[in-house]
Amino acid sequence: MHEFLIKDADVILTMDDQRQELSGADILVRDGVIAQIGQGLETSGETVLAKGCVVTPGLVNTHHHLYQSLTRAVPGGQDALLFGWLQTLYPIWSRFGPEEMFTSAQVGLAELALSGCTLSSDHLYLYPNGARLDDTIAAAAEIGIRFHPTRGAMSIGESDGGLPPDSLVEKEAAILKDSIRVIDAFHDAREGSMCRVGLAPCSPFSVSRDLMRDAAILARDKGVMLHTHLAENDEDIAYSLDNFGCRPGQYAEDLGWTGDDVWHAHCVKLDGQEIDLFARSKTGVAHCPCSNCRLGSGIASVRAMRDAGVNVGLGVDGSASNDSGNLIAEARQSMLLQRVANGADAMSAREALEIATRGGADVLNRPDCGRLAPGKRADIAIWDVTGVESAGSWDPAALLLAGPTKVKHLFVEGRQVVRDSHVTSIDLPRVIERQNQLARALQA
């Protein structure tokens, strides 16, 4: 039995069903699960002192393209809208291989961990030069983060009216065959699972309606979730109207892409009827505020979604369109954008943090994560509020108003992944050096 105690936290923001906030309290962890929360707890194991700290559930990232951490701030794509940005980067991504996928995933996941993230999805939809989903799964296992990779795909290239170059698309039969392979090899549906696999045809402008429909059938046969991009910007809406004669919400519903086993990324341009559809069907949304700002896509109606009962989580999106992967900063940005759009009282710091923790876990159907309560997984972020970022703060628990953007300690399944703001599981400086070498090779 492995047991340890997080001792004497200034504040514990539990995000439990009662949204309890506890002062001067402890968390007892046993075999990767929270055993007890309260004051004056004791242990025969290790004690982690949390005086001067705020403790939260580990953050949950519901949308990422980890491979893009190799293509941050690429000239030619820095000031483009979505479609132009993609057309700039597709030729670069076509030169990736297994090492690029593995190393970029290590860097991206380490960056997430340092920002308090314990569970991340990933949307990998291109597989050039022998790259496979297995490469990113191996990277997540090394970092020690809980992972929800999705087997993405593109099947309609430029010659067939799609956006990606023909060299990056796959045959649909091959996509479905490999989807079955990765589900059978890696998907673990048990409570506390460290890896669950989803299916994620990339977008309405890069795959056929047949593939969307077949992926939905396969996912439900295998008991896995579905994910794609939807209603990201005005270009996306126009493409749907021109090519399918309907808005994205109807497109999704017609193809079986609504339900509590589906979550869509961005959803910036959902209208009121589509929001109601998602609420009724329990379809989830991955809100990506920084990327939406960077690409000029707009401000998603998160306030309206939440009020309607839509499950909303946060996503950093790819590091080529963010160009950061800091999830606590993403939570702050989500709060600020809702205030810009709807007024200063539109979203509190605590609600935005709830979206980043419990909200994301609910989107990914992980009620065992995203909250601190007995019986839940020990995915725990400890934030030092004695530093300059929090100096003078009257409410240290309002982390998104005045708080650090780097975590002090991070535990995933009770294992320490970050200690004193350093990743414990890999030699990160060496990995960063290799990442920069690969990026320079791509530039050359």
VEXZAFI-814058 format. One record per residue (C-alpha): residue in one letter; y negated, x negated, z negated. Coordinates in steps of 0.2 Angstrom, whole numbers, plus 2048, in hexadecimal, padded with zeros to 3 digits. Layout:
N
AYXZ;...
# end
This chain:
444
M800800800;H7EF7F9805;E7E08007FA;F7CE7FB7F8;L7BE8037F1;I7AD8047F8;K7A38047E8;D79280B7E2;A78A8107F2;D7788157F1;V77C8247FC;I78B82A804;L788836813;T79983E814;M79684A823;D7A485481B;D7A586781C;Q79886980E;R78D85B815;Q78D853804;E782844800;L78883A7F1;S77E82D7E7;G78581E7DE;A7968237E4;D7A681A7E9;I7B481C7F7;L7C68187F3;V7D0814803;R7E3813803;D7ED80F813;G7DF81381F;V7DB824818;I7CD82980C;A7D682D7FB;Q7C78327F0;I7B48327F0;G7AB8337E0;Q7A38297D2;G7AB81C7C7;L7BA81A7D1;E7C680B7CF;T7D28017D9;S7DF7F37D7;G7DA7ED7E8;E7CA7E57F0;T7B97EC7EB;V7AB7ED7F8;L79A7EE7F0;A78F7FA7F8;K7807F97ED;G7707FA7F7;C77A803805;V77B81380E;V78D818813;T791823822;P7A082882C;G7A381C83A;L799822849;V7A2829858;N79E82586A;T7A3832877;H79E82A887;H79E81888D;H7A280E89C;L7A67FE893;Y7A87F38A3;Q7967F58A7;S7917E9899;L7937DC8A6;T7857E38B1;R7777E68A5;A7657E68AC;V76B7E38BE;P75C7E18CA;G75B7EF8D7;G7627FB8CB;Q7567FA8BD;D74A8078C4;A7558138CD;L75B8248CB;L76E8288C8;F7748278DA;G7698188DF;W76F80F8D0;L7818128D3;Q77F80C8E5;T7787FC8DF;L7857F98D3;Y7957FF8DC;P7967EF8E7;I7957E48D7;W7A27EE8CE;S7AE7EC8DC;R7B07DA8D8;F7B67DD8C7;G7C87D98C2;P7D37DA8B2;E7C97CC8A9;E7B87D48AC;M7BF7E58A6;F7C77DD896;T7B87D2891;S7AB7DF895;A7B47EB88A;Q7B57DE87C;V7A27DC87C;G79E7EE87E;L7AA7F386F;A7A47E5864;E7927EB868;L7977FD863;A79F7F7853;L7907ED84D;S7867FD84F;G792807844;C79E80E851;T7B081084C;L7B781C85A;S7B281A86C;S7B782387C;D7B681988C;H7B582089E;L7BC8138AA;Y7BC81A8BC;L7BE80B8C7;Y7CD7FF8C8;P7C97F18D4;N7D47E18D7;G7E27E68CB;A7D77EC8BD;R7E07FA8B2;L7DC8058A3;D7E77FA899;D7DA7EC89A;T7CE7F688F;I7DB7FC884;A7E07EB880;A7CE7E687C;A7CC7F5870;A7DC7F0867;E7D57DE864;I7C57E485E;G7CE7F1852;I7C3800857;R7CB812859;F7CB81586C;H7CC824878;P7CD81C889;T7CC828898;R7D58258A9;G7C78288B5;A7C88288C7;M7BE8298D8;S7C68308E7;I7B88358F4;G7AF8268FB;E7A0825907;S7AA828916;D7AF83990F;G79E83E909;G79F8378F7;L79482A8EF;P79F81B8EB;P7A480F8F8;D7B6811900;S7BC8018F8;L7BA8088E6;V7C48198E9;E7D681C8E6;K7E38288EE;E7E48378E3;A7F78368E2;A7F68258DB;I7E882A8CF;L7F48388C8;K80382C8C7;D7F981F8BD;S7F282D8B2;I8048318AD;R80881F8AA;V7F981B89E;I7FC82C894;D80E828892;A80B81688D;F7FC818882;H7F882987C;D7FB82C86A;A7F783E864;R7FB83C852;E7EE83D844;G7E682C841;S7EA827853;M7E1817858;C7E381B86B;R7E282B874;V7E182C887;G7D7839891;L7D683D8A4;A7C583B8AC;P7C283D8BF;C7B18358C0;S7A58438C6;P7A38518D3;F79C8458E0;S7AA8398DF;V7BA8438DE;S7C18528E7;R7C38648DF;D7D68628E1;L7D68528D6;M7CB85B8C9;R7D78698C9;D7E785F8C9;A7E08548BB;A7DD8638B0;I7EF8698B3;L7F68588AF;A7EB85689F;R7F1866898;D80386289C;K801852893;G7F6858885;V7E884D888;M7D585088A;L7CA851899;H7BA84889C;T7AD8468AB;H79A8458AF;L7928558B1;A78085C8B5;E77984A8B2;N76884C8BC;D7608568CA;E76A84C8D8;D77A8518CF;I7758648CF;A76F8638E1;Y78085B8E6;S78A8698DE;L7808778E6;D78086F8F7;N79386A8F7;F79B8788EC;G78E8868ED;C78D8878DA;R78687F8CA;P7908728C0;G79587E8B3;Q79D88A8BF;Y7A587B8C8;A7AD8768B7;E7B38878B3;D7BA88A8C4;L7C587A8C3;G7CB87D8B1;W7BF8708AA;T7B987A89B;G7C187C88A;D7C3873879;D7CD865882;V7BE86188E;W7AE85788B;H7A1854898;A795845898;H782847899;C77F85A89D;V76D85789F;K76A8658AB;L7758738A4;D76C8848A4;G76D892897;Q77D89A89F;E7868898A0;I78288688E;D789897889;L798893893;F79B88388A;A79888B879;R7A589987D;S7B288E884;K7AF880876;T7AC873884;G7A486387D;V795859883;A792846882;H77F844880;C779833887;P766833883;C762821886;S76B820897;N76383189C;C752829898;R7568198A1;L75B8228B1;G74D82F8B0;S75A83D8AF;G7518488A2;I75484E891;A76485888D;S761868884;V76B863874;R76186E869;A76687D873;M778877875;R77A875862;D77288685E;A77E88E86A;G78D886862;V79187886F;N79A869868;V78E85A86B;G792848869;L78983886D;G78C82B87B;V78481B87F;D78A81C891;G78C80C89B;S7837FC897;A77C7FC8A9;S77380C8A6;N76E80A894;D76E7FA893;S7737F9881;G7827FF878;N77B803866;L781814860;I776815851;A76781285C;E76D81F868;A76E82C85A;R75B828856;Q75782A868;S76083B869;M75584185A;L74583B862;L748843872;Q74C85486B;R73B853861;V73284E871;A73985D87A;N73986A86C;G72D86485E;A72E85984F;D73A865845;A746866853;M75385A84D;S75485183C;A75A83F839;R76A846830;E76E85283E;A76D84484B;L77883A840;E78484883E;I785849851;A789837852;T797838845;R79F849842;G799850852;G7A184385D;A7B1844854;D7B2857857;V7AE854869;L7BD84886A;N7C8854860;R7C9848852;P7C6852842;D7CF843839;C7BF83983D;G7AC83A83C;R7AB84082A;L7AF838819;A7BA84380E;P7CB841806;G7D9841813;K7CE83B821;R7D082B82A;A7C781C822;D7BA819830;I7AB814826;A79A80C82A;I79080381C;W77E80181F;D7737F4815;V7627FD811;T75B7EE808;G7547E6817;V7437E6820;E7487F682B;S74980181B;A73C7F9810;G731806809;S73D81480E;W73C823802;D74C82A809;P75981C80E;A76582A814;A75982E822;L76181F82B;L75A82483C;L748824836;A74881382D;G75880A82D;P7627FC834;T7697FC845;K7777F0841;V7857F5835;K7897E9826;H79C7EE824;L7A77F982F;F7B87FF82B;V7C4807838;E7D480F831;G7D0805821;R7CF7F482A;Q7BF7EA82A;V7B97E883C;V7A77E2837;R7A37D8827;D7917D3823;S78C7D8835;H7997CD83E;V7A87D3847;T7B77CD83E;S7C57D084B;I7BF7C485A;D7B57B485D;L7A67BE863;P79B7AF868;R7AA7A9873;V7AC7BA87B;I7997BB87F;E79A7AA887;R7A87AF892;Q79F7C0896;N78F7B689C;Q79A7AB8A6;L7A27BA8AF;A7907C28B1;R78A7B28B9;A7997B18C5;L7957C38CB;Q7837BF8CE;A7887B08D8;
# end
